[in-house]
Amino acid sequence: MDFAHEKSNALRKIDKSSKKSIDKQIKSLVAEINKLSNFYTTSSCSGRFVIVKELGKKIKNAILLSYHSPPKLEVLLKDLRKILESNKQPLFFKYEPSILHVVASSTEKAARFVEIARQLGFKKSGFYFGRKRKRPVIELISTETLALPIAKNGKLLVGEKYLSLVLNFAKKLHNKNNTKIKKLFAKLKNGDLNS
C-alpha cells in the first residue's frame, strides 16, 4: 500500500483514546503534521497532571486523576480527598510532558523530523519500527517531568502549602512544554519538512 493511501486510512479511524479527542493545546500541531505529505499522527497528548498508584509499572487503572490543563489547588484537593477514601497504597503526583507518535514515509524523513524536534527541546525523541508497521514511527517526547509521593494509607503526606508549591512548579513545566509545542508548530508551518 502506498503511503498516501495508508495515511488516508489511518486518519479516518476512530479515536481510541480514553479522552476520545485531541487535547486543545496540541490540536493545531497535530493538524499541521497531518497536512504534510510524508507524515501522519497516530496519537498525541499535550502534557498532563496526574495522580497515579504506582511509578514505573504498567498496571491497569493506575491513573486515578488526570488533568490536561493545570488544576486549581482547591479542585485538586477536593478530588484527592475523594480518591483517598478508597486508595490506601502510595499515590504519586506526576507531571507528564507532551508525547506524539507520527508515522513517516521513510527513514530519512523520520530522521529529519527528529532532528528538528530535538533542536526545539524534544530531547527524548527518536523513531522505531513497530511489529506491524513497515514505516518508521517517530516518538516525540519533551523532557519536563515531575513525580513525587503525596499520599499513603489514605492520607496526604504533604500539606496544602507544599502541594501548592508542587502544583506551581508543575505549571511552569507545563508552560515550558507548551512553548515547545508552539515552536514546533511554527517550524512546520514555515515549511521546514515540506521537502
C-alpha positions in Angstrom: 0.0 0.0 0.0 1.4 3.4 -0.9 1.9 6.0 1.9 -0.9 8.4 0.8 -3.5 5.5 1.0 -2.1 4.3 4.3 -2.3 7.8 5.7 -5.8 8.3 4.5 -7.0 5.1 6.1 -5.2 5.9 9.4 -6.7 9.3 9.7 -10.2 8.0 9.1 -10.0 5.7 12.1 -12.0 6.4 15.2 -10.1 7.9 18.1 -9.5 5.1 20.6 -8.0 7.2 23.4 -9.8 7.3 26.7 -10.5 11.1 26.2 -11.9 10.5 22.6 -10.5 13.8 21.4 -7.2 15.7 20.7 -6.0 18.0 23.5 -6.7 21.6 22.7 -3.1 22.7 23.3 -1.8 20.3 20.7 -4.6 20.2 18.2 -3.0 22.8 15.8 0.3 20.9 15.8 -1.4 17.6 15.0 -3.4 19.2 12.2 -0.2 20.8 10.8 1.7 17.4 10.9 -1.3 15.7 9.2 -1.1 18.3 6.4 2.4 17.2 5.5 2.5 14.7 2.7 5.2 12.5 4.3 3.8 12.3 7.9 0.7 11.5 9.9 -0.1 11.3 13.6 -1.3 8.2 15.4 -1.6 9.5 19.0 -0.9 12.6 21.0 -1.0 14.2 24.4 -0.2 17.8 25.2 1.0 17.0 28.7 -0.9 16.2 31.8 -1.1 16.4 35.6 -1.9 13.0 37.1 -2.3 11.2 40.3 -1.2 7.6 40.0 -1.0 4.5 42.1 2.5 3.3 41.1 5.6 4.6 39.4 7.4 2.7 36.7 4.9 -0.1 36.5 2.3 -0.8 33.9 -0.8 -1.6 35.9 -4.5 -1.4 34.9 -6.3 1.7 36.3 -3.0 3.2 37.7 -4.2 6.7 36.8 -6.7 7.9 39.3 -6.9 11.6 38.3 -5.8 13.3 35.1 -5.9 17.0 34.1 -4.8 18.2 30.7 -4.8 21.8 32.0 -3.3 22.9 35.3 -5.9 22.2 38.0 -6.7 24.8 40.7 -5.3 23.7 44.1 -8.9 23.6 45.6 -10.0 21.3 42.8 -7.0 19.0 43.2 -7.5 18.8 47.0 -11.2 18.1 46.6 -10.6 15.3 44.0 -7.7 13.9 46.1 -9.9 13.6 49.2 -12.5 11.6 47.2 -9.9 9.1 46.0 -8.0 8.8 49.3 -11.0 7.2 50.9 -10.7 4.1 48.7 -6.9 4.1 47.9 -4.6 3.1 50.7 -1.5 2.4 48.6 1.1 5.1 47.9 -0.1 7.8 45.5 2.1 10.0 43.4 1.6 13.4 41.8 3.1 13.5 38.3 3.5 15.9 35.5 4.0 14.1 32.2 5.2 16.1 29.2 3.7 16.1 25.7 4.1 13.0 23.5 3.3 12.5 19.9 3.5 9.4 17.6 4.0 10.2 14.0 4.4 7.8 11.1 6.9 8.9 8.4 7.1 7.8 4.8 10.8 7.0 5.1 13.7 6.6 7.5 15.2 9.8 6.0 12.0 11.8 6.6 11.8 10.4 10.2 15.4 11.3 10.9 14.9 14.9 9.7 11.7 15.3 11.8 13.5 14.0 14.9 16.5 16.3 14.2 14.2 19.4 14.1 12.2 18.3 17.2 15.4 17.7 19.2 16.7 21.2 18.3 13.5 22.6 19.7 13.8 20.8 23.0 12.0 17.4 22.4 15.2 15.7 23.6 13.7 12.3 24.2 12.7 11.8 20.6 13.6 9.1 18.2 11.9 6.6 15.9 11.4 2.9 15.7 9.7 0.2 13.6 6.7 -1.4 15.2 5.8 -5.0 14.9 3.0 -4.3 12.4 4.5 -1.2 10.7 6.8 -1.2 7.7 7.4 2.5 8.2 9.2 4.4 10.9 7.2 5.7 13.8 8.5 8.8 15.4 8.1 9.3 19.1 8.4 12.9 20.2 8.7 13.4 23.9 9.6 16.6 25.8 11.7 16.5 28.9 9.6 18.2 31.5 8.7 15.6 34.1 7.9 15.6 37.8 7.0 12.7 40.1 6.5 12.9 43.9 4.8 10.7 46.5 2.0 12.7 48.1 -0.2 10.1 49.9 -0.1 6.8 51.7 -2.5 4.8 53.8 -5.4 7.0 52.7 -3.7 10.2 54.0 -1.9 13.1 52.4 1.9 13.1 53.2 2.2 16.8 52.4 0.4 19.9 53.5 -1.5 22.3 51.3 1.4 24.8 51.1 3.7 22.1 49.8 1.1 20.8 47.3 0.6 24.4 46.1 4.4 24.7 45.6 4.5 21.4 43.7 1.5 22.4 41.5 3.1 25.8 40.7 6.3 24.1 39.7 4.4 21.7 37.5 2.6 24.6 35.9 6.0 26.1 35.0 6.9 22.8 33.4 3.6 22.8 31.5 4.2 26.3 30.2 7.7 25.4 29.0 6.2 22.3 27.3 3.5 24.3 25.6 6.2 26.8 24.3 8.0 23.8 22.7 4.7 22.7 21.1 4.2 26.2 19.7 7.8 26.4 18.4 7.4 23.0 16.6 4.1 24.2 15.1 5.8 27.4 13.8 8.7 25.4 12.4 6.4 23.1 10.5 4.1 25.9 9.3 7.3 27.6 8.0 7.8 24.6 5.7 10.9 23.0 7.2 9.6 19.5 6.5 8.0 20.1 3.1 10.9 18.8 1.0 
